[in-house]
Amino acid sequence: MKSTEHFKNAIKAYLDKRANEDELFAVAYAKENRNIDDCITYIFNTVKESGCNGFTDDEVYSMAVHYYDEDSIEAGEKFDCSVVVNHTVELTAEEKEEARKEAIKIATNEAYSRMKQPLRKPQAKQTVITNQTSLF
């Protein structure tokens, strides 16, 4: 699962919880012309326009709620970006196995490339001869 999926799941979980607790928001959340993918796109575009690199959870959640509350808001164009989610992420058994296989593959490739490198012979130390006489 990509970080964007974790981000999307975190936003969706918050919105679901809020809709269960707030009847007025539940009505806005159920609008047919709104969906979670466009909500995420709206958040990305809002963050991009702000020029800031970091936001608190509450700031991001308020952007999501604002998207559902206002009918006149456009999500904007989709674009690729990286998202850092500061929550603990639980991996499925499949994801753990895939990560383990990838780590083994990387370690194997690194060990193989080290073995392919030619051995370097140690160079003899060169002594510098000077024309100065020494008292010792």
Secondary structure, DSSP 4 states (H G I P E B T S, - for coil): --HHHHHHHHHHHHHHHHHHH-HHHHHHHT-TT--HHHHHHHHHHHHHHHT-S---HHHHHHHHHHHHH-TT--------------S--PPPHHHHHHHHHHHHHHHHHHHHHHHHSPPPPPPPPPPPP-S-----
